[in-house]
Amino acid sequence: MPAPHLGALRTTKPRGDRPGVTQSYAALSQVIKESGLLRRTPIFYSLLVGGLVLALGGAVTGFVLLGDTWYQLLIAAALGIIFTQFAFFAHEASHRAVLSSGRANDRVGRLVATAMVGISYQWWMTKHTRHHANPNRIGKDPDIEFDTISFTEESAARQRGLIAWITRRQGWLFFPLLLLEGLNLHVTSIRSLFERRAIPGRALELTLIVVRLGAYVAVVFWFLPLGMAFAFLGVQLAVFGVYMGASFAPNHKGMPIVPADAKLDFLSKQVLTSRNITGRWTGALMGGLNHQVEHHLFPSMPRPHLGRAREIVREHCRSIGIPYTETTLLNSYGIVVRYLNRVGLSARDPFDCPAAGEFRRR
């Protein structure tokens, strides 16, 4: 079966004489605050940004020194990883996790997202804020809306033609399709800046993105032969797209889908729809996204504190009887692939059945 729906879950009853879930979240928040886990960590983020700038400088130096050689594709792959790490940092700034001032976080996040990564910060903020407010909720979470991939059976059943063919195999095709996600992120975010609505910082973001992307493409085509330049951009965008998708997908895909009319308290809807990823290096690889449960409960918590918060939150969930989900990275990918394949069955052609096909040929 695909991911279960939570329509039947209206409230979560506490055990014994413990307070209700809503009250227990307030108690949990108090423990987290008193433990100092919401305090900013300027040294960590200074070292992180410094390390990323050095890595970027090394990649640029390697690009210049290598010259006309296909080894440049290694530099392209490295840039895909570096830009993704900068995107993780911008994501944390958007949640006010880096600096104490909200405006300062926004300025840093917008600068990094647009001038470094080449993606609209405002588009990301709008989309990601909706996701955090209603993770995996039908009609409200943009991350489960149809975009080549169907995340619900109802969406899969509506697909026709080539898209339906893809949908029926979308689990197996998920990671290959991520090769195009980098390009999709750039195009979608830029297109959003031309929408007919008020968009804070529209002119600034367009200027920064055009300068960033224009200068980047110009340098690549100036230094490299035409075919190699296209290959360089293709590899960089492919690595960026796969890395981004492989970091965000394991956190919610395959977890329960929340019907539009379901009534859930904050603690339940965040914990029940999120999955943590365990492993020694997952924090560095996924930019803190491996602690998805804690990130959703306390979005402004700095990355270095998420591990300690996990211990507190996991014990709290155990004490009040709320399932707390975590698994390894590889296992999470298996869950995502199987889930998408099961959802994709809703797009199948009735004549795919061998017996039915034989009947049709007669």
C-alpha positions as CSV (number, residue, x, y, z in Angstrom):
1,M,0.0,0.0,0.0
2,P,1.1,3.6,-0.6
3,A,1.8,5.8,2.4
4,P,-1.1,5.8,4.9
5,H,-3.5,8.6,5.2
6,L,-4.1,10.3,8.5
7,G,-7.7,11.1,8.0
8,A,-8.8,9.0,11.0
9,L,-6.3,10.7,13.3
10,R,-7.9,13.8,14.9
11,T,-6.1,13.9,18.3
12,T,-3.5,11.9,20.0
13,K,-4.4,10.8,23.5
14,P,-1.7,11.0,26.2
15,R,-0.8,8.1,28.3
16,G,-2.0,8.0,31.9
17,D,-2.3,11.5,33.4
18,R,0.2,13.2,31.2
19,P,-0.9,16.4,29.5
20,G,-2.4,16.5,26.0
21,V,-0.2,16.7,23.0
22,T,-0.6,20.4,22.5
23,Q,0.4,21.1,26.1
24,S,3.2,18.6,25.8
25,Y,4.7,20.5,22.9
26,A,4.9,23.6,25.1
27,A,6.7,21.6,27.7
28,L,9.0,20.1,25.1
29,S,9.8,23.6,23.8
30,Q,10.6,24.8,27.3
31,V,13.1,21.9,27.8
32,I,14.7,22.7,24.4
33,K,15.0,26.4,25.3
34,E,16.4,25.7,28.8
35,S,18.9,23.3,27.3
36,G,20.3,26.2,25.2
37,L,19.6,24.4,21.9
38,L,18.1,27.5,20.3
39,R,21.2,29.7,20.9
40,R,23.0,30.8,17.8
41,T,26.3,29.2,16.9
42,P,28.4,31.9,15.1
43,I,31.7,30.0,15.2
44,F,30.2,27.0,13.5
45,Y,28.6,29.0,10.7
46,S,31.7,31.2,10.3
47,L,33.9,28.0,9.8
48,L,31.3,26.5,7.5
49,V,31.1,29.5,5.2
50,G,34.9,29.9,5.3
51,G,35.3,26.3,4.3
52,L,32.9,26.6,1.5
53,V,34.5,29.8,0.2
54,L,37.9,28.0,0.3
55,A,36.4,25.1,-1.6
56,L,34.9,27.4,-4.2
57,G,38.3,29.2,-4.5
58,G,40.0,25.8,-5.0
59,A,37.5,24.8,-7.7
60,V,38.0,28.1,-9.5
61,T,41.8,27.7,-9.3
62,G,41.6,24.2,-10.6
63,F,39.3,25.4,-13.5
64,V,41.9,28.0,-14.5
65,L,44.9,25.7,-14.2
66,L,43.5,22.6,-15.9
67,G,42.6,24.5,-19.1
68,D,41.3,22.6,-22.2
69,T,40.9,19.1,-20.8
70,W,38.0,16.8,-20.0
71,Y,39.3,16.6,-16.4
72,Q,37.3,19.9,-16.2
73,L,34.2,17.7,-15.6
74,L,35.6,16.8,-12.2
75,I,35.6,20.6,-11.4
76,A,32.0,20.7,-12.7
77,A,31.0,17.9,-10.3
78,A,32.8,19.6,-7.4
79,L,31.0,22.9,-8.2
80,G,27.7,21.0,-8.1
81,I,28.5,19.8,-4.6
82,I,29.7,23.2,-3.4
83,F,26.7,25.0,-4.7
84,T,24.4,22.5,-3.0
85,Q,26.2,23.1,0.3
86,F,25.7,26.8,-0.1
87,A,22.0,26.1,-0.7
88,F,21.9,24.2,2.6
89,F,23.4,27.3,4.3
90,A,20.9,29.6,2.6
91,H,18.1,27.3,3.7
92,E,19.2,27.6,7.3
93,A,19.5,31.4,7.0
94,S,15.9,31.4,5.7
95,H,14.8,29.7,9.0
96,R,16.6,32.4,11.1
97,A,19.1,29.7,12.3
98,V,22.3,31.5,11.4
99,L,22.1,35.0,12.9
100,S,20.1,36.6,15.7
101,S,18.4,39.2,13.5
102,G,15.7,38.2,11.2
103,R,16.6,40.9,8.7
104,A,20.2,39.9,8.8
105,N,19.3,36.3,8.1
106,D,17.2,37.4,5.1
107,R,20.0,39.5,3.7
108,V,22.5,36.7,4.0
109,G,20.1,34.1,2.7
110,R,19.1,36.2,-0.3
111,L,22.7,37.0,-1.1
112,V,23.9,33.4,-1.0
113,A,20.8,31.9,-2.8
114,T,20.8,34.4,-5.6
115,A,24.5,35.5,-6.1
116,M,26.1,32.2,-5.2
117,V,23.5,29.5,-6.1
118,G,21.5,31.4,-8.7
119,I,18.1,30.6,-7.3
120,S,15.4,33.0,-6.1
121,Y,15.4,33.4,-2.3
122,Q,11.8,34.7,-2.3
123,W,10.5,31.8,-4.3
124,W,12.2,29.4,-2.0
125,M,10.9,31.2,1.1
126,T,7.3,31.2,-0.2
127,K,7.4,27.5,-1.2
128,H,9.3,26.2,1.8
129,T,7.2,28.2,4.4
130,R,4.0,26.5,3.0
131,H,5.7,23.1,3.3
132,H,6.7,23.6,6.9
133,A,3.2,24.8,7.8
134,N,1.5,21.7,6.4
135,P,4.0,18.9,5.5
136,N,2.5,16.2,3.3
137,R,-1.0,17.8,3.5
138,I,-2.9,17.5,0.3
139,G,-3.6,20.8,-1.4
140,K,-1.3,22.8,1.0
141,D,2.1,21.3,0.8
142,P,3.8,22.4,-2.5
143,D,6.3,19.6,-2.2
144,I,3.7,16.9,-3.0
145,E,2.1,18.8,-5.8
146,F,2.5,17.2,-9.3
147,D,5.7,18.2,-11.1
148,T,6.5,15.2,-13.4
149,I,6.3,13.0,-10.3
150,S,3.0,12.1,-8.7
151,F,3.0,11.8,-4.9
152,T,-0.6,10.7,-4.5
153,E,-2.7,8.1,-6.2
154,E,-5.3,10.7,-7.2
155,S,-2.6,12.7,-9.0
156,A,-1.2,9.6,-10.7
157,A,-4.6,8.5,-12.0
158,R,-5.0,11.8,-13.8
159,Q,-1.9,11.5,-15.9
160,R,-2.1,10.6,-19.6
161,G,0.2,9.9,-22.5
162,L,4.0,10.1,-22.0
163,I,3.6,11.5,-18.4
164,A,1.4,8.5,-17.5
165,W,4.2,6.2,-18.9
166,I,6.7,8.0,-16.7
167,T,4.3,7.9,-13.7
168,R,3.9,4.1,-14.0
169,R,7.7,3.8,-13.6
170,Q,8.4,6.9,-11.5
171,G,10.0,5.1,-8.6
172,W,12.8,3.7,-10.9
173,L,13.0,6.9,-12.8
174,F,13.1,9.2,-9.8
175,F,16.9,9.5,-9.5
176,P,17.5,9.7,-13.2
177,L,14.9,12.5,-13.4
178,L,16.8,14.3,-10.7
179,L,19.6,14.9,-13.3
180,L,17.3,17.6,-14.7
181,E,16.2,19.0,-11.3
182,G,19.1,21.5,-11.1
183,L,17.9,23.1,-14.4
184,N,14.3,22.9,-13.2
185,L,15.1,24.7,-9.9
186,H,16.8,27.6,-11.8
187,V,14.0,27.9,-14.4
188,T,11.1,27.7,-11.9
189,S,12.6,30.2,-9.5
190,I,13.4,32.7,-12.2
191,R,9.9,32.3,-13.7
192,S,8.4,33.0,-10.3
193,L,10.0,36.4,-10.3
194,F,7.9,37.4,-13.3
195,E,4.6,36.5,-11.8
196,R,2.0,39.3,-11.5
197,R,2.0,39.8,-7.8
198,A,4.0,41.7,-5.2
199,I,7.4,40.1,-4.7
200,P,9.7,41.6,-2.1
201,G,13.2,42.2,-3.5
202,R,12.1,41.2,-7.1
203,A,14.5,43.7,-8.9
204,L,17.4,42.9,-6.6
205,E,17.0,39.1,-7.0
206,L,16.6,39.3,-10.8
207,T,19.7,41.5,-11.0
208,L,21.8,39.2,-8.9
209,I,20.7,36.0,-10.6
210,V,21.2,37.4,-14.1
211,V,24.7,38.6,-13.2
212,R,25.6,35.3,-11.5
213,L,24.3,33.0,-14.2
214,G,25.4,35.3,-17.0
215,A,29.0,35.6,-15.7
216,Y,29.2,32.0,-14.9
217,V,28.1,30.8,-18.3
218,A,30.2,33.4,-20.1
219,V,33.4,32.3,-18.3
220,V,32.7,28.6,-19.0
221,F,32.2,29.2,-22.7
222,W,35.2,31.7,-22.9
223,F,37.7,29.2,-21.4
224,L,36.4,25.9,-22.8
225,P,35.7,24.6,-26.3
226,L,32.0,24.6,-27.2
227,G,31.3,20.9,-26.6
228,M,33.3,20.8,-23.4
229,A,31.5,23.9,-22.1
230,F,28.1,22.3,-22.6
231,A,29.3,19.1,-20.9
232,F,30.7,21.2,-18.0
233,L,27.4,22.9,-17.4
234,G,25.5,19.7,-17.9
235,V,27.6,17.8,-15.3
236,Q,27.4,20.7,-12.8
237,L,23.6,21.1,-13.1
238,A,23.1,17.3,-12.9
239,V,25.2,16.9,-9.8
240,F,23.5,19.9,-8.2
241,G,20.0,18.5,-9.0
242,V,20.7,14.9,-7.8
243,Y,22.4,16.1,-4.6
244,M,19.5,18.5,-3.8
245,G,16.9,15.9,-4.5
246,A,18.7,13.1,-2.8
247,S,19.0,15.3,0.3
248,F,15.4,16.5,0.5
249,A,13.4,13.5,-0.7
250,P,14.2,11.0,2.1
251,N,12.7,13.3,4.7
252,H,9.0,13.1,3.9
253,K,8.4,10.9,0.8
254,G,6.8,7.6,1.8
255,M,5.6,9.1,5.1
256,P,1.8,9.5,5.8
257,I,-0.2,11.8,3.6
258,V,-2.5,14.2,5.4
259,P,-6.0,14.7,3.9
260,A,-6.9,18.4,3.4
261,D,-9.6,18.3,6.1
262,A,-7.6,16.4,8.8
263,K,-7.2,18.1,12.1
264,L,-3.8,17.6,13.7
265,D,-2.0,19.4,16.5
266,F,1.4,20.9,15.6
267,L,3.5,18.2,17.3
268,S,1.7,15.3,15.6
269,K,1.6,16.7,12.1
270,Q,5.3,17.5,12.2
271,V,6.5,14.2,13.7
272,L,4.2,11.8,11.9
273,T,5.1,13.1,8.5
274,S,8.9,13.4,8.9
275,R,11.7,10.9,8.9
276,N,15.1,11.2,10.3
277,I,18.2,9.8,8.6
278,T,20.8,8.2,10.7
279,G,24.5,7.8,10.0
280,R,27.9,9.2,11.0
281,W,28.3,11.6,8.1
282,T,24.7,12.4,7.2
283,G,24.7,15.7,9.0
284,A,27.5,17.1,6.9
285,L,26.2,15.4,3.7
286,M,22.7,16.7,4.1
287,G,23.3,20.0,5.7
288,G,21.4,19.1,8.9
289,L,18.3,17.8,6.9
290,N,19.0,14.4,8.4
291,H,17.4,15.6,11.6
292,Q,14.1,16.4,9.8
293,V,11.8,15.8,12.8
294,E,13.7,18.3,15.0
295,H,14.1,20.8,12.1
296,H,10.3,20.8,11.6
297,L,9.6,21.2,15.3
298,F,12.2,23.9,15.8
299,P,13.0,25.4,12.4
300,S,15.3,28.1,13.8
301,M,17.5,25.6,15.7
302,P,21.2,25.8,14.5
303,R,22.5,22.7,12.8
304,P,25.0,21.8,15.6
305,H,22.2,21.5,18.2
306,L,20.0,19.2,16.2
307,G,21.7,16.0,17.3
308,R,21.2,16.7,21.0
309,A,17.6,17.8,20.4
310,R,17.0,14.4,18.7
311,E,17.6,12.6,22.0
312,I,15.1,14.9,23.8
313,V,12.5,14.8,21.1
314,R,12.7,11.0,20.6
315,E,12.3,10.4,24.3
316,H,9.4,12.8,24.5
317,C,7.6,11.1,21.6
318,R,8.1,7.7,23.2
319,S,6.6,9.0,26.5
320,I,3.4,10.2,24.9
321,G,3.0,7.4,22.3
322,I,3.8,9.3,19.1
323,P,5.7,7.2,16.5
324,Y,9.2,8.6,15.8
325,T,10.6,7.5,12.5
326,E,14.3,7.2,11.6
327,T,16.3,5.0,9.2
328,T,19.5,4.9,7.3
329,L,20.1,6.9,4.1
330,L,20.2,3.9,1.7
331,N,17.1,2.4,3.3
332,S,15.2,5.7,2.9
333,Y,16.0,5.7,-0.8
334,G,14.5,2.2,-1.0
335,I,11.4,3.4,0.8
336,V,11.1,6.4,-1.6
337,V,11.5,4.3,-4.7
338,R,8.9,1.7,-3.5
339,Y,6.5,4.3,-2.5
340,L,6.6,6.2,-5.8
341,N,6.2,2.9,-7.7
342,R,3.2,2.0,-5.7
343,V,1.6,5.4,-6.3
344,G,2.5,5.2,-10.0
345,L,0.3,2.0,-10.4
346,S,-2.7,4.3,-10.4
347,A,-1.6,5.6,-13.8
348,R,-1.4,2.1,-15.4
349,D,-3.2,1.3,-18.6
350,P,-5.8,-1.5,-18.1
351,F,-4.4,-3.1,-21.2
352,D,-1.0,-3.5,-19.5
353,C,-2.3,-6.7,-18.1
354,P,-1.1,-9.6,-20.4
355,A,-4.4,-11.4,-20.3
356,A,-6.2,-8.2,-21.2
357,G,-3.7,-7.4,-24.0
358,E,-4.2,-10.9,-25.4
359,F,-8.0,-10.4,-25.4
360,R,-7.6,-7.0,-27.2
361,R,-5.5,-8.6,-29.9
362,R,-8.3,-11.0,-30.7
